[in-house]
Amino acid sequence: MKSLSNIIDIEELRKIDLRIGIVKHAERIEGSKKLIKLIVDLGNEERTIVAGLAEWYRPEELVGMKVVVVANLKPKKMFGVESQGMILAAEGKKRPAILTVLEDVEPGAKVW
């Protein structure tokens, strides 16, 4: 395990809005080897999220997956697509492990 750094306090953590989303659509972004464009259902809205997962996941593997989304991340444009959040993943042995949930939760559920 890597050493922990950049310790934050609980108030800083509370600023991060983590939500459960369901991937409704996924496609590779033309001109990029790493990026996939995802349409994610957050319950009350759908968001476009660009994720650097194309080296490890095919778009069709992601559709239907319940994922953990940073919902209040400042939007950023990549390859002409505005990303409106971030999908969380952990370092896996062979590929990034996308954070998901075991229980049946509704899209938009708050992660705490």
Biopython code that builds the backbone (N, CA, C, O; Angstrom):
import numpy as np
from Bio.PDB.StructureBuilder import StructureBuilder

atoms = [
    (1, "MET", "N", (0.847, -1.188, 0.000)),
    (1, "MET", "CA", (0.000, 0.000, 0.000)),
    (1, "MET", "C", (0.878, 1.232, 0.000)),
    (1, "MET", "O", (1.862, 1.315, 0.735)),
    (2, "LYS", "N", (0.517, 2.167, -0.818)),
    (2, "LYS", "CA", (1.266, 3.413, -0.872)),
    (2, "LYS", "C", (1.000, 4.214, 0.393)),
    (2, "LYS", "O", (-0.068, 4.108, 0.996)),
    (3, "SER", "N", (1.983, 5.019, 0.789)),
    (3, "SER", "CA", (1.786, 5.835, 1.984)),
    (3, "SER", "C", (0.748, 6.919, 1.713)),
    (3, "SER", "O", (0.614, 7.416, 0.595)),
    (4, "LEU", "N", (0.030, 7.263, 2.755)),
    (4, "LEU", "CA", (-1.007, 8.283, 2.632)),
    (4, "LEU", "C", (-0.366, 9.661, 2.693)),
    (4, "LEU", "O", (0.588, 9.883, 3.438)),
    (5, "SER", "N", (-0.897, 10.578, 1.907)),
    (5, "SER", "CA", (-0.392, 11.946, 1.915)),
    (5, "SER", "C", (-1.563, 12.888, 1.699)),
    (5, "SER", "O", (-2.687, 12.456, 1.442)),
    (6, "ASN", "N", (-1.290, 14.165, 1.806)),
    (6, "ASN", "CA", (-2.322, 15.174, 1.589)),
    (6, "ASN", "C", (-3.533, 14.947, 2.487)),
    (6, "ASN", "O", (-4.665, 14.878, 2.009)),
    (7, "ILE", "N", (-3.295, 14.833, 3.765)),
    (7, "ILE", "CA", (-4.354, 14.611, 4.740)),
    (7, "ILE", "C", (-5.339, 15.790, 4.695)),
    (7, "ILE", "O", (-4.932, 16.952, 4.688)),
    (8, "ILE", "N", (-6.639, 15.468, 4.665)),
    (8, "ILE", "CA", (-7.675, 16.505, 4.680)),
    (8, "ILE", "C", (-8.540, 16.318, 5.919)),
    (8, "ILE", "O", (-8.543, 15.249, 6.530)),
    (9, "ASP", "N", (-9.269, 17.361, 6.282)),
    (9, "ASP", "CA", (-10.163, 17.214, 7.430)),
    (9, "ASP", "C", (-11.573, 16.891, 6.929)),
    (9, "ASP", "O", (-11.844, 16.942, 5.729)),
    (10, "ILE", "N", (-12.450, 16.564, 7.850)),
    (10, "ILE", "CA", (-13.802, 16.113, 7.516)),
    (10, "ILE", "C", (-14.592, 17.171, 6.739)),
    (10, "ILE", "O", (-15.418, 16.826, 5.893)),
    (11, "GLU", "N", (-14.347, 18.444, 7.017)),
    (11, "GLU", "CA", (-15.060, 19.509, 6.296)),
    (11, "GLU", "C", (-14.697, 19.509, 4.814)),
    (11, "GLU", "O", (-15.564, 19.740, 3.972)),
    (12, "GLU", "N", (-13.448, 19.258, 4.486)),
    (12, "GLU", "CA", (-13.054, 19.180, 3.078)),
    (12, "GLU", "C", (-13.708, 17.966, 2.406)),
    (12, "GLU", "O", (-14.149, 18.051, 1.260)),
    (13, "LEU", "N", (-13.768, 16.856, 3.111)),
    (13, "LEU", "CA", (-14.401, 15.662, 2.571)),
    (13, "LEU", "C", (-15.880, 15.886, 2.288)),
    (13, "LEU", "O", (-16.404, 15.384, 1.294)),
    (14, "ARG", "N", (-16.546, 16.622, 3.138)),
    (14, "ARG", "CA", (-17.980, 16.889, 2.967)),
    (14, "ARG", "C", (-18.282, 17.702, 1.712)),
    (14, "ARG", "O", (-19.426, 17.732, 1.258)),
    (15, "LYS", "N", (-17.282, 18.354, 1.153)),
    (15, "LYS", "CA", (-17.480, 19.143, -0.065)),
    (15, "LYS", "C", (-17.666, 18.253, -1.287)),
    (15, "LYS", "O", (-18.218, 18.695, -2.295)),
    (16, "ILE", "N", (-17.210, 17.001, -1.208)),
    (16, "ILE", "CA", (-17.280, 16.091, -2.346)),
    (16, "ILE", "C", (-18.636, 15.402, -2.352)),
    (16, "ILE", "O", (-19.024, 14.762, -1.375)),
    (17, "ASP", "N", (-19.356, 15.540, -3.468)),
    (17, "ASP", "CA", (-20.679, 14.938, -3.613)),
    (17, "ASP", "C", (-20.543, 13.658, -4.436)),
    (17, "ASP", "O", (-20.427, 13.704, -5.661)),
    (18, "LEU", "N", (-20.558, 12.513, -3.744)),
    (18, "LEU", "CA", (-20.465, 11.218, -4.406)),
    (18, "LEU", "C", (-21.862, 10.641, -4.563)),
    (18, "LEU", "O", (-22.636, 10.605, -3.606)),
    (19, "ARG", "N", (-22.184, 10.189, -5.768)),
    (19, "ARG", "CA", (-23.506, 9.650, -6.080)),
    (19, "ARG", "C", (-23.353, 8.331, -6.840)),
    (19, "ARG", "O", (-22.331, 8.075, -7.476)),
    (20, "ILE", "N", (-24.387, 7.509, -6.759)),
    (20, "ILE", "CA", (-24.437, 6.295, -7.553)),
    (20, "ILE", "C", (-25.078, 6.635, -8.891)),
    (20, "ILE", "O", (-26.122, 7.284, -8.945)),
    (21, "GLY", "N", (-24.449, 6.194, -9.954)),
    (21, "GLY", "CA", (-24.984, 6.387, -11.296)),
    (21, "GLY", "C", (-25.034, 5.061, -12.031)),
    (21, "GLY", "O", (-24.288, 4.135, -11.713)),
    (22, "ILE", "N", (-25.916, 4.976, -13.013)),
    (22, "ILE", "CA", (-25.993, 3.790, -13.866)),
    (22, "ILE", "C", (-25.578, 4.200, -15.273)),
    (22, "ILE", "O", (-26.128, 5.140, -15.848)),
    (23, "VAL", "N", (-24.607, 3.487, -15.815)),
    (23, "VAL", "CA", (-24.135, 3.779, -17.169)),
    (23, "VAL", "C", (-25.197, 3.324, -18.171)),
    (23, "VAL", "O", (-25.510, 2.137, -18.269)),
    (24, "LYS", "N", (-25.744, 4.289, -18.910)),
    (24, "LYS", "CA", (-26.788, 4.016, -19.900)),
    (24, "LYS", "C", (-26.223, 3.809, -21.305)),
    (24, "LYS", "O", (-26.787, 3.064, -22.106)),
    (25, "HIS", "N", (-25.123, 4.464, -21.590)),
    (25, "HIS", "CA", (-24.522, 4.386, -22.925)),
    (25, "HIS", "C", (-23.024, 4.640, -22.775)),
    (25, "HIS", "O", (-22.599, 5.418, -21.921)),
    (26, "ALA", "N", (-22.233, 3.978, -23.609)),
    (26, "ALA", "CA", (-20.779, 4.189, -23.612)),
    (26, "ALA", "C", (-20.256, 4.036, -25.028)),
    (26, "ALA", "O", (-20.697, 3.163, -25.775)),
    (27, "GLU", "N", (-19.307, 4.899, -25.394)),
    (27, "GLU", "CA", (-18.679, 4.810, -26.714)),
    (27, "GLU", "C", (-17.282, 5.401, -26.650)),
    (27, "GLU", "O", (-17.011, 6.327, -25.886)),
    (28, "ARG", "N", (-16.415, 4.852, -27.459)),
    (28, "ARG", "CA", (-15.053, 5.399, -27.543)),
    (28, "ARG", "C", (-15.099, 6.789, -28.146)),
    (28, "ARG", "O", (-15.967, 7.096, -28.962)),
    (29, "ILE", "N", (-14.171, 7.614, -27.742)),
    (29, "ILE", "CA", (-14.071, 8.962, -28.300)),
    (29, "ILE", "C", (-13.094, 8.915, -29.467)),
    (29, "ILE", "O", (-11.934, 8.533, -29.312)),
    (30, "GLU", "N", (-13.583, 9.309, -30.630)),
    (30, "GLU", "CA", (-12.777, 9.285, -31.843)),
    (30, "GLU", "C", (-11.527, 10.143, -31.660)),
    (30, "GLU", "O", (-11.596, 11.279, -31.192)),
    (31, "GLY", "N", (-10.389, 9.573, -32.038)),
    (31, "GLY", "CA", (-9.126, 10.290, -31.949)),
    (31, "GLY", "C", (-8.378, 10.066, -30.646)),
    (31, "GLY", "O", (-7.251, 10.538, -30.492)),
    (32, "SER", "N", (-8.987, 9.351, -29.701)),
    (32, "SER", "CA", (-8.344, 9.082, -28.416)),
    (32, "SER", "C", (-8.189, 7.581, -28.209)),
    (32, "SER", "O", (-9.104, 6.811, -28.499)),
    (33, "LYS", "N", (-7.033, 7.170, -27.710)),
    (33, "LYS", "CA", (-6.798, 5.760, -27.394)),
    (33, "LYS", "C", (-7.276, 5.423, -25.987)),
    (33, "LYS", "O", (-7.468, 4.249, -25.670)),
    (34, "LYS", "N", (-7.470, 6.426, -25.141)),
    (34, "LYS", "CA", (-7.740, 6.193, -23.725)),
    (34, "LYS", "C", (-9.157, 6.529, -23.269)),
    (34, "LYS", "O", (-9.605, 6.016, -22.243)),
    (35, "LEU", "N", (-9.864, 7.370, -23.999)),
    (35, "LEU", "CA", (-11.103, 7.930, -23.470)),
    (35, "LEU", "C", (-12.375, 7.263, -23.984)),
    (35, "LEU", "O", (-12.489, 6.894, -25.153)),
    (36, "ILE", "N", (-13.325, 7.125, -23.060)),
    (36, "ILE", "CA", (-14.670, 6.637, -23.364)),
    (36, "ILE", "C", (-15.659, 7.694, -22.892)),
    (36, "ILE", "O", (-15.526, 8.244, -21.798)),
    (37, "LYS", "N", (-16.649, 7.969, -23.730)),
    (37, "LYS", "CA", (-17.750, 8.885, -23.374)),
    (37, "LYS", "C", (-18.887, 8.043, -22.803)),
    (37, "LYS", "O", (-19.365, 7.111, -23.450)),
    (38, "LEU", "N", (-19.316, 8.378, -21.584)),
    (38, "LEU", "CA", (-20.384, 7.660, -20.904)),
    (38, "LEU", "C", (-21.574, 8.575, -20.687)),
    (38, "LEU", "O", (-21.406, 9.758, -20.392)),
    (39, "ILE", "N", (-22.766, 8.038, -20.831)),
    (39, "ILE", "CA", (-23.983, 8.728, -20.411)),
    (39, "ILE", "C", (-24.412, 8.012, -19.127)),
    (39, "ILE", "O", (-24.693, 6.813, -19.139)),
    (40, "VAL", "N", (-24.459, 8.762, -18.022)),
    (40, "VAL", "CA", (-24.707, 8.178, -16.707)),
    (40, "VAL", "C", (-25.984, 8.761, -16.118)),
    (40, "VAL", "O", (-26.146, 9.979, -16.047)),
    (41, "ASP", "N", (-26.887, 7.886, -15.697)),
    (41, "ASP", "CA", (-28.147, 8.272, -15.056)),
    (41, "ASP", "C", (-27.888, 8.487, -13.571)),
    (41, "ASP", "O", (-27.500, 7.559, -12.861)),
    (42, "LEU", "N", (-28.105, 9.715, -13.106)),
    (42, "LEU", "CA", (-27.951, 10.055, -11.690)),
    (42, "LEU", "C", (-29.305, 10.230, -11.006)),
    (42, "LEU", "O", (-29.404, 10.930, -9.998)),
    (43, "GLY", "N", (-30.320, 9.614, -11.535)),
    (43, "GLY", "CA", (-31.646, 9.668, -10.924)),
    (43, "GLY", "C", (-32.482, 10.812, -11.447)),
    (43, "GLY", "O", (-33.483, 10.588, -12.127)),
    (44, "ASN", "N", (-32.091, 12.031, -11.142)),
    (44, "ASN", "CA", (-32.856, 13.199, -11.578)),
    (44, "ASN", "C", (-32.299, 13.837, -12.849)),
    (44, "ASN", "O", (-32.856, 14.809, -13.361)),
    (45, "GLU", "N", (-31.198, 13.284, -13.352)),
    (45, "GLU", "CA", (-30.594, 13.817, -14.578)),
    (45, "GLU", "C", (-29.620, 12.795, -15.157)),
    (45, "GLU", "O", (-29.164, 11.880, -14.472)),
    (46, "GLU", "N", (-29.317, 12.980, -16.439)),
    (46, "GLU", "CA", (-28.275, 12.201, -17.084)),
    (46, "GLU", "C", (-27.089, 13.109, -17.334)),
    (46, "GLU", "O", (-27.247, 14.272, -17.704)),
    (47, "ARG", "N", (-25.904, 12.570, -17.131)),
    (47, "ARG", "CA", (-24.683, 13.337, -17.317)),
    (47, "ARG", "C", (-23.781, 12.652, -18.324)),
    (47, "ARG", "O", (-23.775, 11.427, -18.446)),
    (48, "THR", "N", (-23.023, 13.461, -19.043)),
    (48, "THR", "CA", (-21.954, 12.959, -19.898)),
    (48, "THR", "C", (-20.677, 12.982, -19.074)),
    (48, "THR", "O", (-20.311, 14.012, -18.508)),
    (49, "ILE", "N", (-20.007, 11.847, -19.011)),
    (49, "ILE", "CA", (-18.749, 11.749, -18.266)),
    (49, "ILE", "C", (-17.716, 11.104, -19.178)),
    (49, "ILE", "O", (-17.975, 10.072, -19.797)),
    (50, "VAL", "N", (-16.553, 11.717, -19.253)),
    (50, "VAL", "CA", (-15.442, 11.184, -20.030)),
    (50, "VAL", "C", (-14.516, 10.460, -19.055)),
    (50, "VAL", "O", (-14.097, 11.028, -18.047)),
    (51, "ALA", "N", (-14.203, 9.211, -19.361)),
    (51, "ALA", "CA", (-13.359, 8.406, -18.481)),
    (51, "ALA", "C", (-12.204, 7.790, -19.262)),
    (51, "ALA", "O", (-12.377, 7.345, -20.397)),
    (52, "GLY", "N", (-11.044, 7.769, -18.654)),
    (52, "GLY", "CA", (-9.849, 7.198, -19.275)),
    (52, "GLY", "C", (-9.766, 5.697, -19.061)),
    (52, "GLY", "O", (-8.823, 5.205, -18.442)),
    (53, "LEU", "N", (-10.746, 4.975, -19.570)),
    (53, "LEU", "CA", (-10.851, 3.532, -19.336)),
    (53, "LEU", "C", (-10.724, 2.688, -20.597)),
    (53, "LEU", "O", (-10.767, 1.461, -20.517)),
    (54, "ALA", "N", (-10.569, 3.313, -21.749)),
    (54, "ALA", "CA", (-10.625, 2.584, -23.024)),
    (54, "ALA", "C", (-9.500, 1.574, -23.206)),
    (54, "ALA", "O", (-9.638, 0.643, -24.000)),
    (55, "GLU", "N", (-8.403, 1.734, -22.498)),
    (55, "GLU", "CA", (-7.309, 0.762, -22.615)),
    (55, "GLU", "C", (-7.651, -0.562, -21.930)),
    (55, "GLU", "O", (-7.049, -1.595, -22.227)),
    (56, "TRP", "N", (-8.615, -0.527, -21.016)),
    (56, "TRP", "CA", (-8.917, -1.706, -20.203)),
    (56, "TRP", "C", (-10.342, -2.227, -20.343)),
    (56, "TRP", "O", (-10.594, -3.401, -20.072)),
    (57, "TYR", "N", (-11.278, -1.378, -20.759)),
    (57, "TYR", "CA", (-12.687, -1.767, -20.838)),
    (57, "TYR", "C", (-13.244, -1.481, -22.222)),
    (57, "TYR", "O", (-12.930, -0.453, -22.824)),
    (58, "ARG", "N", (-14.069, -2.387, -22.726)),
    (58, "ARG", "CA", (-14.829, -2.122, -23.937)),
    (58, "ARG", "C", (-16.085, -1.361, -23.520)),
    (58, "ARG", "O", (-16.620, -1.629, -22.445)),
    (59, "PRO", "N", (-16.569, -0.430, -24.328)),
    (59, "PRO", "CA", (-17.756, 0.340, -23.949)),
    (59, "PRO", "C", (-18.934, -0.530, -23.522)),
    (59, "PRO", "O", (-19.614, -0.208, -22.547)),
    (60, "GLU", "N", (-19.185, -1.623, -24.232)),
    (60, "GLU", "CA", (-20.337, -2.478, -23.904)),
    (60, "GLU", "C", (-20.215, -3.146, -22.532)),
    (60, "GLU", "O", (-21.231, -3.534, -21.955)),
    (61, "GLU", "N", (-18.999, -3.290, -21.995)),
    (61, "GLU", "CA", (-18.820, -3.839, -20.643)),
    (61, "GLU", "C", (-19.340, -2.882, -19.570)),
    (61, "GLU", "O", (-19.723, -3.307, -18.480)),
    (62, "LEU", "N", (-19.348, -1.607, -19.884)),
    (62, "LEU", "CA", (-19.697, -0.585, -18.897)),
    (62, "LEU", "C", (-21.201, -0.314, -18.819)),
    (62, "LEU", "O", (-21.700, 0.127, -17.783)),
    (63, "VAL", "N", (-21.913, -0.573, -19.897)),
    (63, "VAL", "CA", (-23.348, -0.289, -19.939)),
    (63, "VAL", "C", (-24.067, -1.159, -18.901)),
    (63, "VAL", "O", (-23.891, -2.376, -18.855)),
    (64, "GLY", "N", (-24.883, -0.496, -18.071)),
    (64, "GLY", "CA", (-25.630, -1.181, -17.012)),
    (64, "GLY", "C", (-24.906, -1.212, -15.681)),
    (64, "GLY", "O", (-25.505, -1.569, -14.667)),
    (65, "MET", "N", (-23.641, -0.851, -15.659)),
    (65, "MET", "CA", (-22.859, -0.888, -14.431)),
    (65, "MET", "C", (-23.272, 0.258, -13.497)),
    (65, "MET", "O", (-23.444, 1.395, -13.936)),
    (66, "LYS", "N", (-23.428, -0.058, -12.208)),
    (66, "LYS", "CA", (-23.660, 0.975, -11.193)),
    (66, "LYS", "C", (-22.296, 1.451, -10.721)),
    (66, "LYS", "O", (-21.482, 0.660, -10.245)),
    (67, "VAL", "N", (-22.053, 2.744, -10.854)),
    (67, "VAL", "CA", (-20.738, 3.313, -10.586)),
    (67, "VAL", "C", (-20.833, 4.425, -9.546)),
    (67, "VAL", "O", (-21.902, 4.989, -9.312)),
    (68, "VAL", "N", (-19.696, 4.725, -8.932)),
    (68, "VAL", "CA", (-19.613, 5.847, -7.997)),
    (68, "VAL", "C", (-19.093, 7.044, -8.778)),
    (68, "VAL", "O", (-18.051, 6.973, -9.430)),
    (69, "VAL", "N", (-19.842, 8.158, -8.704)),
    (69, "VAL", "CA", (-19.557, 9.358, -9.490)),
    (69, "VAL", "C", (-19.259, 10.539, -8.566)),
    (69, "VAL", "O", (-19.975, 10.766, -7.591)),
    (70, "VAL", "N", (-18.204, 11.286, -8.876)),
    (70, "VAL", "CA", (-17.995, 12.583, -8.236)),
    (70, "VAL", "C", (-18.899, 13.537, -9.006)),
    (70, "VAL", "O", (-18.594, 13.928, -10.133)),
    (71, "ALA", "N", (-20.032, 13.910, -8.372)),
    (71, "ALA", "CA", (-21.079, 14.648, -9.074)),
    (71, "ALA", "C", (-20.859, 16.155, -9.100)),
    (71, "ALA", "O", (-21.452, 16.847, -9.927)),
    (72, "ASN", "N", (-20.025, 16.669, -8.220)),
    (72, "ASN", "CA", (-19.855, 18.128, -8.179)),
    (72, "ASN", "C", (-18.466, 18.566, -8.639)),
    (72, "ASN", "O", (-17.958, 19.597, -8.198)),
    (73, "LEU", "N", (-17.859, 17.786, -9.521)),
    (73, "LEU", "CA", (-16.577, 18.152, -10.104)),
    (73, "LEU", "C", (-16.803, 19.194, -11.196)),
    (73, "LEU", "O", (-17.747, 19.089, -11.979)),
    (74, "LYS", "N", (-15.941, 20.186, -11.242)),
    (74, "LYS", "CA", (-16.042, 21.223, -12.271)),
    (74, "LYS", "C", (-15.944, 20.579, -13.655)),
    (74, "LYS", "O", (-15.028, 19.793, -13.899)),
    (75, "PRO", "N", (-16.876, 20.900, -14.571)),
    (75, "PRO", "CA", (-16.830, 20.319, -15.921)),
    (75, "PRO", "C", (-15.522, 20.648, -16.643)),
    (75, "PRO", "O", (-14.932, 21.710, -16.446)),
    (76, "LYS", "N", (-15.087, 19.702, -17.486)),
    (76, "LYS", "CA", (-13.869, 19.892, -18.266)),
    (76, "LYS", "C", (-14.084, 19.301, -19.648)),
    (76, "LYS", "O", (-14.657, 18.220, -19.784)),
    (77, "LYS", "N", (-13.626, 20.009, -20.673)),
    (77, "LYS", "CA", (-13.771, 19.549, -22.052)),
    (77, "LYS", "C", (-12.521, 18.761, -22.455)),
    (77, "LYS", "O", (-11.389, 19.215, -22.286)),
    (78, "MET", "N", (-12.775, 17.541, -23.004)),
    (78, "MET", "CA", (-11.696, 16.685, -23.503)),
    (78, "MET", "C", (-12.099, 16.140, -24.864)),
    (78, "MET", "O", (-13.174, 15.559, -25.014)),
    (79, "PHE", "N", (-11.240, 16.327, -25.848)),
    (79, "PHE", "CA", (-11.520, 15.872, -27.212)),
    (79, "PHE", "C", (-12.882, 16.368, -27.686)),
    (79, "PHE", "O", (-13.599, 15.658, -28.390)),
    (80, "GLY", "N", (-13.232, 17.594, -27.295)),
    (80, "GLY", "CA", (-14.468, 18.215, -27.736)),
    (80, "GLY", "C", (-15.712, 17.795, -26.979)),
    (80, "GLY", "O", (-16.815, 18.222, -27.319)),
    (81, "VAL", "N", (-15.554, 16.956, -25.949)),
    (81, "VAL", "CA", (-16.694, 16.483, -25.159)),
    (81, "VAL", "C", (-16.565, 17.035, -23.739)),
    (81, "VAL", "O", (-15.519, 16.894, -23.106)),
    (82, "GLU", "N", (-17.636, 17.664, -23.242)),
    (82, "GLU", "CA", (-17.604, 18.190, -21.879)),
    (82, "GLU", "C", (-17.931, 17.078, -20.883)),
    (82, "GLU", "O", (-19.001, 16.471, -20.935)),
    (83, "SER", "N", (-16.993, 16.826, -19.981)),
    (83, "SER", "CA", (-17.188, 15.825, -18.939)),
    (83, "SER", "C", (-17.791, 16.505, -17.723)),
    (83, "SER", "O", (-17.276, 17.518, -17.251)),
    (84, "GLN", "N", (-18.891, 15.943, -17.211)),
    (84, "GLN", "CA", (-19.647, 16.558, -16.115)),
    (84, "GLN", "C", (-19.577, 15.707, -14.851)),
    (84, "GLN", "O", (-20.581, 15.532, -14.161)),
    (85, "GLY", "N", (-18.407, 15.184, -14.550)),
    (85, "GLY", "CA", (-18.205, 14.374, -13.363)),
    (85, "GLY", "C", (-17.035, 13.440, -13.570)),
    (85, "GLY", "O", (-16.306, 13.542, -14.556)),
    (86, "MET", "N", (-16.861, 12.516, -12.616)),
    (86, "MET", "CA", (-15.768, 11.555, -12.688)),
    (86, "MET", "C", (-16.245, 10.213, -12.131)),
    (86, "MET", "O", (-16.919, 10.158, -11.103)),
    (87, "ILE", "N", (-15.887, 9.148, -12.818)),
    (87, "ILE", "CA", (-16.147, 7.788, -12.348)),
    (87, "ILE", "C", (-14.955, 7.387, -11.474)),
    (87, "ILE", "O", (-13.807, 7.566, -11.881)),
    (88, "LEU", "N", (-15.212, 6.850, -10.287)),
    (88, "LEU", "CA", (-14.117, 6.445, -9.406)),
    (88, "LEU", "C", (-13.699, 5.006, -9.686)),
    (88, "LEU", "O", (-14.527, 4.140, -9.967)),
    (89, "ALA", "N", (-12.385, 4.777, -9.602)),
    (89, "ALA", "CA", (-11.814, 3.450, -9.791)),
    (89, "ALA", "C", (-10.610, 3.314, -8.865)),
    (89, "ALA", "O", (-10.014, 4.306, -8.446)),
    (90, "ALA", "N", (-10.269, 2.077, -8.557)),
    (90, "ALA", "CA", (-9.107, 1.777, -7.726)),
    (90, "ALA", "C", (-8.055, 1.067, -8.574)),
    (90, "ALA", "O", (-8.366, 0.489, -9.616)),
    (91, "GLU", "N", (-6.816, 1.117, -8.115)),
    (91, "GLU", "CA", (-5.751, 0.403, -8.808)),
    (91, "GLU", "C", (-5.987, -1.088, -8.677)),
    (91, "GLU", "O", (-5.972, -1.631, -7.572)),
    (92, "GLY", "N", (-6.202, -1.745, -9.794)),
    (92, "GLY", "CA", (-6.375, -3.191, -9.802)),
    (92, "GLY", "C", (-5.087, -3.875, -10.229)),
    (92, "GLY", "O", (-4.142, -3.206, -10.648)),
    (93, "LYS", "N", (-5.034, -5.196, -10.129)),
    (93, "LYS", "CA", (-3.827, -5.930, -10.506)),
    (93, "LYS", "C", (-3.628, -5.932, -12.019)),
    (93, "LYS", "O", (-2.503, -5.796, -12.499)),
    (94, "LYS", "N", (-4.729, -6.089, -12.777)),
    (94, "LYS", "CA", (-4.626, -6.155, -14.234)),
    (94, "LYS", "C", (-5.197, -4.925, -14.922)),
    (94, "LYS", "O", (-4.763, -4.559, -16.014)),
    (95, "ARG", "N", (-6.173, -4.286, -14.277)),
    (95, "ARG", "CA", (-6.793, -3.092, -14.848)),
    (95, "ARG", "C", (-7.442, -2.322, -13.704)),
    (95, "ARG", "O", (-7.613, -2.871, -12.616)),
    (96, "PRO", "N", (-7.808, -1.056, -13.931)),
    (96, "PRO", "CA", (-8.498, -0.308, -12.885)),
    (96, "PRO", "C", (-9.800, -1.008, -12.502)),
    (96, "PRO", "O", (-10.526, -1.500, -13.366)),
    (97, "ALA", "N", (-10.087, -1.047, -11.211)),
    (97, "ALA", "CA", (-11.326, -1.651, -10.707)),
    (97, "ALA", "C", (-12.321, -0.522, -10.473)),
    (97, "ALA", "O", (-12.142, 0.297, -9.571)),
    (98, "ILE", "N", (-13.359, -0.483, -11.282)),
    (98, "ILE", "CA", (-14.366, 0.568, -11.167)),
    (98, "ILE", "C", (-15.141, 0.371, -9.873)),
    (98, "ILE", "O", (-15.597, -0.735, -9.585)),
    (99, "LEU", "N", (-15.293, 1.443, -9.085)),
    (99, "LEU", "CA", (-16.030, 1.349, -7.831)),
    (99, "LEU", "C", (-17.511, 1.213, -8.120)),
    (99, "LEU", "O", (-18.082, 1.991, -8.883)),
    (100, "THR", "N", (-18.123, 0.223, -7.505)),
    (100, "THR", "CA", (-19.528, -0.070, -7.694)),
    (100, "THR", "C", (-20.132, -0.452, -6.348)),
    (100, "THR", "O", (-19.458, -0.369, -5.321)),
    (101, "VAL", "N", (-21.384, -0.864, -6.343)),
    (101, "VAL", "CA", (-22.061, -1.237, -5.099)),
    (101, "VAL", "C", (-22.602, -2.660, -5.208)),
    (101, "VAL", "O", (-22.935, -3.129, -6.297)),
    (102, "LEU", "N", (-22.683, -3.337, -4.064)),
    (102, "LEU", "CA", (-23.215, -4.699, -4.025)),
    (102, "LEU", "C", (-24.724, -4.717, -3.842)),
    (102, "LEU", "O", (-25.408, -5.587, -4.381)),
    (103, "GLU", "N", (-25.241, -3.766, -3.088)),
    (103, "GLU", "CA", (-26.671, -3.713, -2.801)),
    (103, "GLU", "C", (-27.423, -3.037, -3.939)),
    (103, "GLU", "O", (-26.829, -2.346, -4.767)),
    (104, "ASP", "N", (-28.737, -3.245, -3.972)),
    (104, "ASP", "CA", (-29.567, -2.622, -4.977)),
    (104, "ASP", "C", (-29.908, -1.201, -4.507)),
    (104, "ASP", "O", (-30.713, -1.018, -3.594)),
    (105, "VAL", "N", (-29.294, -0.215, -5.132)),
    (105, "VAL", "CA", (-29.546, 1.192, -4.781)),
    (105, "VAL", "C", (-30.021, 1.931, -6.017)),
    (105, "VAL", "O", (-29.714, 1.549, -7.147)),
    (106, "GLU", "N", (-30.768, 2.985, -5.786)),
    (106, "GLU", "CA", (-31.302, 3.793, -6.877)),
    (106, "GLU", "C", (-30.239, 4.742, -7.428)),
    (106, "GLU", "O", (-29.366, 5.193, -6.687)),
    (107, "PRO", "N", (-30.308, 5.046, -8.724)),
    (107, "PRO", "CA", (-29.400, 6.051, -9.257)),
    (107, "PRO", "C", (-29.626, 7.383, -8.548)),
    (107, "PRO", "O", (-30.762, 7.777, -8.286)),
    (108, "GLY", "N", (-28.536, 8.062, -8.245)),
    (108, "GLY", "CA", (-28.611, 9.327, -7.537)),
    (108, "GLY", "C", (-28.415, 9.181, -6.045)),
    (108, "GLY", "O", (-28.268, 10.181, -5.342)),
    (109, "ALA", "N", (-28.410, 7.935, -5.537)),
    (109, "ALA", "CA", (-28.217, 7.734, -4.090)),
    (109, "ALA", "C", (-26.882, 8.337, -3.663)),
    (109, "ALA", "O", (-25.870, 8.177, -4.345)),
    (110, "LYS", "N", (-26.895, 9.027, -2.536)),
    (110, "LYS", "CA", (-25.707, 9.680, -2.004)),
    (110, "LYS", "C", (-24.798, 8.640, -1.356)),
    (110, "LYS", "O", (-25.266, 7.756, -0.638)),
    (111, "VAL", "N", (-23.513, 8.750, -1.611)),
    (111, "VAL", "CA", (-22.508, 7.894, -0.984)),
    (111, "VAL", "C", (-21.960, 8.652, 0.221)),
    (111, "VAL", "O", (-21.556, 9.810, 0.111)),
    (112, "TRP", "N", (-21.954, 7.982, 1.372)),
    (112, "TRP", "CA", (-21.432, 8.627, 2.587)),
    (112, "TRP", "C", (-20.611, 7.678, 3.393)),
    (112, "TRP", "O", (-20.094, 8.050, 4.447)),
]
sb = StructureBuilder()
sb.init_structure("model")
sb.init_model(0)
sb.init_chain("A")
sb.init_seg("    ")
for serial, (resi, resn, name, xyz) in enumerate(atoms, 1):
    if name == "N":
        sb.init_residue(resn, " ", resi, " ")
    sb.init_atom(name, np.array(xyz, "f"), 0.0, 1.0, " ", f" {name:<3s}", serial, name[0])
structure = sb.get_structure()
